[in-house]
Amino acid sequence: MATKAAHHAQDHDANPKTDPDPGSNTVKDPDDWTTGDEKMTGAQASYLKTLSEEAGEEFDDGLTKAEASKRIDALQEKTGRGR
């Protein structure tokens, strides 16, 4: 019985931030976000500005959350960041 309890405690203490495969429900297409049409967040804007400068591309401060997410993905691919 103690082994089962110890195993349960390990499962409970798992950190989803460090799990290499946290599950498919943690990744959503930006087009499916319920708040995707809202203005991008300050964090998105800041990171997008940095990526835009590194990529030598124009920064668009009028993007929505979903558009910003897609743009960040594209610029990460171009700059090699986020890998």
Backbone as ProteinMPNN parsed JSONL, in Angstrom:
{"seq_chain_A": "MATKAAHHAQDHDANPKTDPDPGSNTVKDPDDWTTGDEKMTGAQASYLKTLSEEAGEEFDDGLTKAEASKRIDALQEKTGRGR", "coords_chain_A": {"N_chain_A": [[0.82, -1.195, 0.0], [1.962, 1.231, 0.745], [3.711, 1.688, -1.338], [2.026, 2.24, -3.479], [0.903, 4.641, -2.549], [3.205, 6.221, -2.468], [3.845, 6.277, -5.179], [1.605, 7.632, -6.147], [2.034, 10.105, -4.925], [4.314, 10.954, -6.296], [3.275, 11.289, -8.872], [1.525, 13.364, -8.338], [3.278, 15.394, -7.68], [4.502, 16.038, -10.041], [5.773, 18.31, -12.434], [4.137, 20.225, -14.698], [5.284, 22.167, -16.295], [7.835, 21.321, -16.846], [7.487, 18.956, -18.075], [8.104, 17.028, -20.9], [6.1, 16.352, -22.683], [3.378, 17.738, -22.295], [0.728, 17.331, -22.979], [-1.942, 17.3, -25.36], [-3.966, 19.13, -24.986], [-2.871, 21.473, -24.148], [-1.941, 22.925, -26.206], [-3.158, 25.085, -28.514], [-4.599, 26.059, -31.581], [-4.104, 29.336, -32.685], [-6.245, 30.431, -34.111], [-8.407, 29.297, -32.921], [-8.628, 30.407, -30.44], [-10.516, 31.892, -27.85], [-10.142, 34.513, -27.134], [-8.665, 35.509, -29.149], [-9.097, 37.602, -30.935], [-8.665, 39.888, -29.564], [-6.637, 42.76, -28.671], [-3.097, 42.366, -28.969], [-1.047, 41.141, -26.259], [1.008, 42.929, -23.845], [3.388, 41.561, -23.379], [3.56, 39.968, -25.678], [3.816, 41.995, -27.603], [6.265, 43.179, -26.878], [8.108, 41.04, -27.215], [7.659, 40.466, -29.886], [8.496, 42.841, -31.066], [11.246, 42.739, -30.526], [11.927, 40.375, -31.957], [11.209, 41.21, -34.54], [13.028, 43.287, -35.012], [15.435, 41.807, -34.927], [15.061, 40.178, -37.142], [15.009, 42.011, -39.113], [12.653, 43.082, -39.995], [9.497, 44.803, -40.378], [7.746, 46.049, -37.527], [4.505, 45.505, -36.438], [2.242, 47.107, -34.597], [-0.457, 46.802, -34.31], [-1.586, 44.291, -34.203], [-3.718, 41.441, -33.466], [-4.118, 39.178, -30.644], [-4.043, 36.53, -31.648], [-3.002, 36.928, -34.256], [-0.524, 38.026, -33.574], [0.654, 35.865, -32.252], [0.967, 34.029, -34.357], [2.684, 35.51, -35.971], [4.906, 35.74, -34.302], [5.666, 33.032, -34.197], [6.442, 32.69, -36.896], [8.57, 34.526, -37.105], [10.292, 33.513, -35.183], [11.03, 31.176, -36.415], [12.386, 32.22, -38.606], [14.512, 33.622, -37.392], [15.69, 31.718, -35.8], [15.218, 31.583, -33.126], [13.613, 30.432, -30.086], [13.831, 27.695, -30.152]], "CA_chain_A": [[0.0, 0.0, 0.0], [2.85, 2.391, 0.814], [4.265, 1.891, -2.674], [0.982, 2.904, -4.258], [0.816, 6.011, -2.058], [4.413, 6.924, -2.905], [3.692, 6.483, -6.618], [0.611, 8.687, -6.304], [2.671, 11.368, -4.529], [5.195, 11.348, -7.385], [2.416, 11.796, -9.937], [0.964, 14.627, -7.896], [4.346, 16.382, -7.628], [5.041, 16.286, -11.375], [5.678, 19.707, -12.856], [3.755, 20.261, -16.11], [6.155, 23.082, -17.044], [9.042, 20.614, -17.251], [7.09, 17.731, -18.758], [8.364, 17.185, -22.329], [4.858, 16.149, -23.426], [2.346, 18.092, -21.325], [-0.606, 16.94, -23.413], [-2.414, 18.035, -26.521], [-4.92, 20.193, -24.65], [-2.148, 22.694, -23.791], [-1.576, 23.599, -27.447], [-4.347, 25.401, -29.305], [-4.399, 26.896, -32.744], [-4.543, 30.705, -32.38], [-7.552, 30.697, -34.726], [-9.438, 28.743, -32.044], [-8.622, 31.11, -29.153], [-11.719, 32.698, -27.633], [-9.734, 35.917, -27.005], [-7.703, 35.75, -30.216], [-9.339, 38.851, -31.663], [-8.32, 41.024, -28.703], [-5.325, 43.348, -28.932], [-2.014, 41.542, -28.422], [-0.625, 41.488, -24.906], [2.256, 43.675, -23.748], [4.491, 40.605, -23.521], [3.642, 39.627, -27.097], [4.32, 43.163, -28.32], [7.675, 43.334, -26.556], [8.869, 39.971, -27.848], [7.502, 40.633, -31.32], [9.364, 43.958, -31.452], [12.609, 42.213, -30.514], [12.071, 39.459, -33.089], [11.124, 41.987, -35.774], [14.318, 43.964, -35.166], [16.445, 40.798, -35.25], [14.787, 39.661, -38.485], [15.055, 43.116, -40.065], [11.311, 43.247, -40.547], [8.666, 45.834, -39.748], [6.928, 45.685, -36.369], [3.121, 45.978, -36.553], [1.702, 47.159, -33.231], [-1.912, 46.698, -34.344], [-2.012, 42.898, -34.353], [-4.501, 40.796, -32.415], [-3.372, 38.128, -29.942], [-3.849, 35.397, -32.553], [-2.083, 37.35, -35.309], [0.793, 38.183, -32.965], [1.173, 34.527, -32.0], [1.401, 33.488, -35.641], [3.843, 36.293, -36.41], [6.016, 35.318, -33.437], [6.092, 31.719, -34.694], [7.139, 32.876, -38.175], [9.847, 35.202, -36.88], [11.156, 32.575, -34.463], [11.546, 30.276, -37.444], [13.34, 32.974, -39.422], [15.675, 34.032, -36.605], [16.254, 30.582, -35.087], [14.885, 31.673, -31.704], [12.488, 29.634, -29.63], [14.023, 26.267, -30.394]], "C_chain_A": [[0.864, 1.259, 0.0], [3.432, 2.708, -0.556], [3.268, 2.63, -3.561], [0.849, 4.369, -3.847], [2.022, 6.823, -2.502], [4.328, 7.223, -4.396], [2.706, 7.621, -6.894], [1.212, 10.053, -5.97], [3.596, 11.858, -5.632], [4.387, 11.923, -8.54], [1.893, 13.181, -9.593], [2.012, 15.746, -7.93], [4.948, 16.695, -8.998], [4.796, 17.74, -11.774], [5.331, 19.769, -14.339], [4.626, 21.202, -16.942], [7.414, 22.389, -17.542], [8.744, 19.305, -17.959], [7.322, 17.916, -20.257], [7.126, 17.008, -23.2], [3.687, 16.44, -22.5], [0.931, 17.721, -21.743], [-1.113, 17.842, -24.519], [-3.354, 19.18, -26.158], [-4.205, 21.48, -24.241], [-1.751, 23.491, -25.027], [-2.842, 23.807, -28.265], [-3.946, 26.276, -30.48], [-4.903, 28.3, -32.409], [-5.907, 31.06, -32.987], [-8.701, 30.202, -33.852], [-9.504, 29.435, -30.686], [-9.887, 31.94, -29.011], [-11.377, 34.181, -27.512], [-8.748, 36.31, -28.098], [-7.884, 37.056, -30.961], [-9.089, 40.088, -30.808], [-6.925, 41.529, -29.064], [-4.243, 42.478, -28.294], [-1.594, 42.051, -27.056], [0.676, 42.295, -24.95], [3.463, 42.763, -23.93], [4.67, 40.198, -24.981], [4.269, 40.779, -27.881], [5.824, 43.329, -28.106], [8.524, 42.292, -27.28], [8.814, 40.105, -29.367], [8.384, 41.769, -31.84], [10.811, 43.484, -31.521], [12.851, 41.301, -31.715], [12.068, 40.208, -34.422], [12.455, 42.693, -36.053], [15.406, 42.978, -35.575], [16.292, 40.282, -36.677], [14.881, 40.748, -39.546], [13.721, 43.355, -40.738], [10.529, 44.282, -39.749], [7.856, 45.258, -38.585], [5.548, 46.315, -36.54], [2.491, 45.94, -35.17], [0.183, 47.031, -33.179], [-2.429, 45.276, -34.467], [-2.894, 42.437, -33.194], [-3.615, 39.757, -31.72], [-3.052, 36.965, -30.881], [-2.86, 35.756, -33.663], [-0.658, 37.473, -34.779], [1.43, 36.821, -32.716], [1.719, 33.909, -33.288], [2.651, 34.208, -36.15], [5.09, 35.926, -35.594], [6.543, 33.974, -33.916], [6.913, 31.867, -35.973], [8.509, 33.515, -37.968], [10.812, 34.347, -36.067], [11.805, 31.617, -35.459], [12.638, 30.98, -38.25], [14.627, 33.282, -38.67], [16.368, 32.867, -35.888], [16.021, 30.631, -33.589], [13.757, 30.71, -31.364], [12.634, 28.15, -29.866], [14.54, 25.587, -29.182]], "O_chain_A": [[0.537, 2.24, -0.668], [3.623, 3.876, -0.895], [3.639, 3.54, -4.303], [0.698, 5.242, -4.702], [1.881, 7.988, -2.875], [4.701, 8.313, -4.829], [2.941, 8.464, -7.76], [0.932, 11.041, -6.649], [3.662, 13.061, -5.885], [4.773, 12.935, -9.125], [1.828, 14.062, -10.45], [1.679, 16.905, -8.179], [5.83, 17.549, -9.093], [3.746, 18.314, -11.483], [6.16, 19.396, -15.169], [4.701, 21.055, -18.161], [8.001, 22.808, -18.54], [9.665, 18.616, -18.398], [6.795, 18.863, -20.841], [7.105, 17.469, -24.341], [3.066, 15.517, -21.973], [0.016, 17.794, -20.923], [-0.748, 19.015, -24.595], [-3.522, 20.109, -26.948], [-4.867, 22.492, -24.008], [-1.271, 24.618, -24.906], [-3.511, 22.852, -28.659], [-3.061, 27.124, -30.37], [-6.015, 28.446, -31.902], [-6.635, 31.889, -32.442], [-9.84, 30.636, -34.02], [-10.349, 29.088, -29.86], [-10.288, 32.621, -29.954], [-12.235, 35.027, -27.762], [-8.07, 37.331, -27.986], [-6.936, 37.569, -31.555], [-9.278, 41.212, -31.272], [-6.135, 40.817, -29.684], [-4.442, 41.92, -27.215], [-1.76, 43.227, -26.733], [1.356, 42.333, -25.976], [4.446, 43.148, -24.563], [5.797, 40.094, -25.467], [5.145, 40.565, -28.719], [6.565, 43.589, -29.054], [9.541, 42.626, -27.887], [9.813, 39.882, -30.051], [8.951, 41.67, -32.928], [11.522, 43.798, -32.475], [13.859, 41.436, -32.41], [12.837, 39.878, -35.325], [12.943, 42.696, -37.184], [16.208, 43.269, -36.463], [17.284, 39.985, -37.343], [14.838, 40.455, -40.741], [13.656, 43.774, -41.894], [10.857, 44.591, -38.604], [7.353, 44.137, -38.652], [5.437, 47.521, -36.761], [2.234, 44.864, -34.63], [-0.405, 47.141, -32.103], [-3.596, 45.072, -34.802], [-2.824, 42.975, -32.089], [-2.496, 39.492, -32.161], [-1.924, 36.474, -30.904], [-1.972, 34.963, -33.976], [0.298, 37.075, -35.445], [2.626, 36.647, -32.948], [2.808, 33.335, -33.295], [3.562, 33.581, -36.692], [6.188, 35.818, -36.138], [7.756, 33.797, -34.03], [7.961, 31.238, -36.115], [9.492, 33.099, -38.581], [12.026, 34.449, -36.245], [12.988, 31.294, -35.347], [13.684, 30.398, -38.537], [15.714, 33.212, -39.243], [17.499, 33.009, -35.422], [16.566, 29.809, -32.852], [13.04, 30.235, -32.245], [11.65, 27.415, -29.786], [14.763, 24.377, -29.201]]}, "name": "protein", "num_of_chains": 1, "seq": "MATKAAHHAQDHDANPKTDPDPGSNTVKDPDDWTTGDEKMTGAQASYLKTLSEEAGEEFDDGLTKAEASKRIDALQEKTGRGR"}
